[in-house]
Amino acid sequence: MPVDSDVAEAIARGRRVVGGDAPASTVLRALALRRAEALEADDEAERAAHDFLVSVAQGTSGLDLDRLRTARARAWG
């Protein structure tokens, strides 16, 4: 069976955390569960960022854009 070098490296890195003598299946399970959590967190963060940008565009974010522009002009103008 061909070996995927990226997967082999992930297993090696995971073993350093899970335990050096852990079977590959145990390491892969830990990696899969952690990645699922990371994917969910990434998705939540992306949705929150999108919602914030929409609120800025709609003027409902609470940011005072005129004040930010004035501060920027004073700092770099």
Wavefront OBJ file of the C-alpha trace (Angstrom):
o trace
v 0.000 0.000 0.000
v 1.428 3.443 -0.932
v 2.319 5.720 1.955
v 1.078 9.307 1.956
v 3.969 11.321 3.361
v 1.681 14.051 4.745
v -0.413 11.482 6.626
v 2.714 9.733 7.884
v 4.040 13.065 9.167
v 0.699 13.849 10.859
v 0.752 10.450 12.576
v 4.328 11.014 13.745
v 3.434 14.451 15.114
v 0.289 13.088 16.729
v 2.231 10.286 18.394
v 4.382 12.854 20.165
v 1.198 14.116 21.852
v -0.855 10.913 22.192
v 2.065 8.712 23.149
v 5.029 7.269 21.301
v 3.745 3.713 21.377
v 0.148 4.512 20.412
v -1.205 2.539 17.459
v -1.699 4.505 14.251
v -5.471 3.965 14.534
v -5.527 5.676 17.949
v -3.499 8.600 16.633
v -5.667 8.917 13.524
v -8.827 8.882 15.655
v -7.447 11.688 17.848
v -6.413 13.669 14.767
v -9.800 13.201 13.092
v -11.733 14.287 16.181
v -9.493 17.301 16.738
v -9.736 18.316 13.102
v -13.523 18.107 13.238
v -13.469 20.460 16.235
v -11.076 22.801 14.418
v -13.240 22.818 11.286
v -16.295 23.701 13.348
v -14.410 26.474 15.156
v -13.115 27.836 11.842
v -16.647 27.841 10.434
v -18.019 29.648 13.499
v -15.239 32.251 13.351
v -15.824 32.810 9.640
v -19.565 33.288 10.193
v -18.908 35.725 13.053
v -16.459 37.708 10.913
v -18.968 37.822 8.060
v -21.736 38.973 10.392
v -19.462 41.682 11.782
v -18.555 42.934 8.296
v -22.233 43.049 7.366
v -22.973 45.026 10.536
v -20.188 47.492 9.657
v -21.590 47.913 6.152
v -25.103 48.412 7.562
v -23.882 50.846 10.206
v -25.082 48.687 13.088
v -21.699 47.499 14.399
v -21.281 50.271 16.923
v -18.088 51.441 15.249
v -17.789 55.179 14.735
v -16.314 55.120 11.234
v -16.037 58.906 11.001
v -14.012 58.984 14.195
v -11.793 56.167 12.912
v -11.197 58.076 9.657
v -10.304 61.221 11.604
v -7.885 59.317 13.830
v -6.298 57.693 10.785
v -5.941 61.034 9.015
v -4.274 62.545 12.088
v -1.941 59.601 12.528
v -0.888 59.164 8.889
v -2.083 62.321 7.225
l 1 2 3 4 5 6 7 8 9 10 11 12 13 14 15 16 17 18 19 20 21 22 23 24 25 26 27 28 29 30 31 32 33 34 35 36 37 38 39 40 41 42 43 44 45 46 47 48 49 50 51 52 53 54 55 56 57 58 59 60 61 62 63 64 65 66 67 68 69 70 71 72 73 74 75 76 77
